Amino acid sequence: MFEKIKNDMVKAMKEQDKFRLGVIRMIKSSIDMMRIDKKIEITDEVVIDVLAKELKTREESKLEFSKAGRTDLVESIDKEISIIKEYLPEPLKEEEIDKIIDNAMNEVGASTIKDMGKVMKIITPQVKGRCDMKEVSNKIKAKLS
């Protein structure tokens, strides 16, 4: 996955696509920064974590820019979001998320809200970067309540 990002960066340079190049460089530098800060090897999981974090930041910025009426900035953020999403795995559908939650709850025998941590521990590696974790958390809470 990291190799694809590096190859796409070279491709953007050759095509002189400055906007795309800027976004890809930002992604690559965020990945490099995490590798250096945490002293870890770059794996697909690390790349997905970084991409999910960058995507969330952009979506929060887009919301703030929309409230402020800055349509020019919203359009720019939308372009960045679409480039970031190209590198993330295919998002999960509602039914798939529900099935993963049900399987995890059955696996740990979850019945009360106190079991939420156990359920999240099983679910997180399966869905991280493929859906909104806040949404997953709310679904689990609803099922355990």
C-alpha positions as a Markdown table, in Angstrom:
| # | Residue | x | y | z |
|---|---|---|---|---|
| 1 | Met | 0.0 | 0.0 | 0.0 |
| 2 | Phe | 2.9 | 2.4 | 0.9 |
| 3 | Glu | 4.6 | 1.5 | -2.4 |
| 4 | Lys | 1.4 | 2.4 | -4.3 |
| 5 | Ile | 1.4 | 5.8 | -2.6 |
| 6 | Lys | 5.1 | 6.4 | -3.5 |
| 7 | Asn | 4.5 | 5.3 | -7.1 |
| 8 | Asp | 1.4 | 7.6 | -7.4 |
| 9 | Met | 3.6 | 10.4 | -6.0 |
| 10 | Val | 6.1 | 9.9 | -8.9 |
| 11 | Lys | 3.2 | 9.7 | -11.4 |
| 12 | Ala | 1.7 | 13.0 | -10.1 |
| 13 | Met | 5.2 | 14.6 | -10.5 |
| 14 | Lys | 5.5 | 13.4 | -14.0 |
| 15 | Glu | 2.0 | 14.6 | -14.9 |
| 16 | Gln | 2.6 | 17.9 | -13.1 |
| 17 | Asp | -0.6 | 17.5 | -11.1 |
| 18 | Lys | 0.4 | 19.8 | -8.3 |
| 19 | Phe | -2.8 | 19.4 | -6.2 |
| 20 | Arg | -2.7 | 15.6 | -6.2 |
| 21 | Leu | 1.0 | 15.7 | -5.6 |
| 22 | Gly | 0.5 | 17.9 | -2.6 |
| 23 | Val | -2.1 | 15.6 | -1.1 |
| 24 | Ile | 0.0 | 12.5 | -1.7 |
| 25 | Arg | 3.1 | 14.1 | -0.2 |
| 26 | Met | 1.0 | 15.0 | 2.9 |
| 27 | Ile | -0.1 | 11.4 | 3.2 |
| 28 | Lys | 3.5 | 10.1 | 2.8 |
| 29 | Ser | 4.9 | 12.6 | 5.3 |
| 30 | Ser | 2.2 | 11.6 | 7.9 |
| 31 | Ile | 3.1 | 7.9 | 7.4 |
| 32 | Asp | 6.8 | 8.7 | 7.7 |
| 33 | Met | 6.1 | 10.8 | 10.8 |
| 34 | Met | 4.2 | 7.9 | 12.5 |
| 35 | Arg | 7.0 | 5.5 | 11.6 |
| 36 | Ile | 9.6 | 7.7 | 13.1 |
| 37 | Asp | 7.6 | 8.8 | 16.2 |
| 38 | Lys | 6.5 | 5.2 | 17.1 |
| 39 | Lys | 9.7 | 3.5 | 15.8 |
| 40 | Ile | 7.6 | 1.0 | 13.9 |
| 41 | Glu | 7.8 | -0.6 | 10.4 |
| 42 | Ile | 5.3 | 0.6 | 7.8 |
| 43 | Thr | 2.6 | -1.9 | 7.3 |
| 44 | Asp | -0.8 | -1.7 | 5.5 |
| 45 | Glu | -2.4 | -1.4 | 9.0 |
| 46 | Val | -0.2 | 1.7 | 9.8 |
| 47 | Val | -1.0 | 3.2 | 6.4 |
| 48 | Ile | -4.8 | 2.6 | 7.0 |
| 49 | Asp | -4.5 | 4.2 | 10.5 |
| 50 | Val | -2.9 | 7.3 | 9.1 |
| 51 | Leu | -5.3 | 7.6 | 6.2 |
| 52 | Ala | -8.3 | 7.2 | 8.5 |
| 53 | Lys | -6.9 | 9.9 | 10.7 |
| 54 | Glu | -6.3 | 12.3 | 7.8 |
| 55 | Leu | -9.7 | 11.6 | 6.4 |
| 56 | Lys | -11.4 | 12.3 | 9.7 |
| 57 | Thr | -9.4 | 15.6 | 10.0 |
| 58 | Arg | -10.5 | 16.7 | 6.5 |
| 59 | Glu | -14.2 | 15.8 | 7.2 |
| 60 | Glu | -14.1 | 17.9 | 10.4 |
| 61 | Ser | -12.5 | 20.8 | 8.5 |
| 62 | Lys | -15.1 | 20.5 | 5.8 |
| 63 | Leu | -17.9 | 20.8 | 8.4 |
| 64 | Glu | -16.3 | 23.9 | 9.9 |
| 65 | Phe | -15.7 | 25.5 | 6.5 |
| 66 | Ser | -19.4 | 24.8 | 5.5 |
| 67 | Lys | -20.6 | 26.5 | 8.7 |
| 68 | Ala | -18.4 | 29.5 | 7.9 |
| 69 | Gly | -19.8 | 29.6 | 4.3 |
| 70 | Arg | -16.3 | 29.1 | 2.7 |
| 71 | Thr | -17.4 | 27.1 | -0.4 |
| 72 | Asp | -14.0 | 27.6 | -2.0 |
| 73 | Leu | -12.3 | 25.7 | 0.9 |
| 74 | Val | -15.1 | 23.1 | 1.0 |
| 75 | Glu | -14.4 | 22.2 | -2.7 |
| 76 | Ser | -10.7 | 21.9 | -2.0 |
| 77 | Ile | -11.3 | 19.7 | 1.0 |
| 78 | Asp | -13.6 | 17.5 | -1.1 |
| 79 | Lys | -10.9 | 17.0 | -3.6 |
| 80 | Glu | -8.5 | 16.0 | -0.8 |
| 81 | Ile | -11.0 | 13.6 | 0.7 |
| 82 | Ser | -11.6 | 11.9 | -2.7 |
| 83 | Ile | -7.8 | 11.4 | -3.1 |
| 84 | Ile | -7.4 | 10.0 | 0.4 |
| 85 | Lys | -10.4 | 7.6 | -0.1 |
| 86 | Glu | -8.6 | 6.1 | -3.1 |
| 87 | Tyr | -6.1 | 4.5 | -0.8 |
| 88 | Leu | -8.5 | 3.3 | 1.9 |
| 89 | Pro | -10.1 | -0.2 | 1.7 |
| 90 | Glu | -13.7 | -0.5 | 0.4 |
| 91 | Pro | -16.1 | 0.9 | 3.1 |
| 92 | Leu | -18.3 | -1.7 | 4.9 |
| 93 | Lys | -22.0 | -1.8 | 4.3 |
| 94 | Glu | -24.5 | -1.5 | 7.3 |
| 95 | Glu | -25.4 | -5.2 | 7.1 |
| 96 | Glu | -21.7 | -6.2 | 7.2 |
| 97 | Ile | -21.0 | -4.0 | 10.2 |
| 98 | Asp | -24.1 | -5.5 | 12.0 |
| 99 | Lys | -22.9 | -9.0 | 11.2 |
| 100 | Ile | -19.4 | -8.3 | 12.6 |
| 101 | Ile | -20.9 | -6.8 | 15.8 |
| 102 | Asp | -23.2 | -9.7 | 16.3 |
| 103 | Asn | -20.4 | -12.3 | 15.8 |
| 104 | Ala | -18.2 | -10.4 | 18.2 |
| 105 | Met | -20.9 | -10.2 | 20.8 |
| 106 | Asn | -21.6 | -13.9 | 20.5 |
| 107 | Glu | -17.9 | -14.7 | 20.7 |
| 108 | Val | -17.4 | -12.9 | 24.1 |
| 109 | Gly | -20.9 | -13.6 | 25.3 |
| 110 | Ala | -21.7 | -9.9 | 25.7 |
| 111 | Ser | -24.9 | -9.0 | 27.5 |
| 112 | Thr | -24.3 | -5.8 | 29.3 |
| 113 | Ile | -22.7 | -2.4 | 28.6 |
| 114 | Lys | -19.8 | -3.5 | 30.7 |
| 115 | Asp | -18.8 | -6.0 | 28.0 |
| 116 | Met | -18.4 | -3.2 | 25.4 |
| 117 | Gly | -14.6 | -3.1 | 25.7 |
| 118 | Lys | -14.3 | -6.8 | 25.0 |
| 119 | Val | -16.5 | -6.4 | 21.9 |
| 120 | Met | -14.7 | -3.3 | 20.6 |
| 121 | Lys | -11.3 | -5.1 | 21.0 |
| 122 | Ile | -12.5 | -7.9 | 18.7 |
| 123 | Ile | -14.3 | -5.6 | 16.2 |
| 124 | Thr | -11.7 | -2.8 | 15.8 |
| 125 | Pro | -9.1 | -4.7 | 13.8 |
| 126 | Gln | -11.8 | -5.9 | 11.4 |
| 127 | Val | -13.4 | -2.5 | 10.7 |
| 128 | Lys | -10.7 | 0.1 | 11.3 |
| 129 | Gly | -10.5 | 2.4 | 8.3 |
| 130 | Arg | -13.5 | 0.9 | 6.7 |
| 131 | Cys | -16.2 | 2.6 | 8.7 |
| 132 | Asp | -16.8 | 5.3 | 11.3 |
| 133 | Met | -15.8 | 3.9 | 14.7 |
| 134 | Lys | -18.2 | 6.3 | 16.5 |
| 135 | Glu | -21.1 | 4.7 | 14.5 |
| 136 | Val | -19.8 | 1.2 | 15.5 |
| 137 | Ser | -19.6 | 2.2 | 19.1 |
| 138 | Asn | -23.2 | 3.6 | 19.0 |
| 139 | Lys | -24.5 | 0.4 | 17.4 |
| 140 | Ile | -22.9 | -1.7 | 20.1 |
| 141 | Lys | -24.3 | 0.5 | 22.9 |
| 142 | Ala | -27.7 | 0.2 | 21.4 |
| 143 | Lys | -27.5 | -3.6 | 21.2 |
| 144 | Leu | -26.1 | -3.9 | 24.8 |
| 145 | Ser | -28.7 | -1.5 | 26.3 |
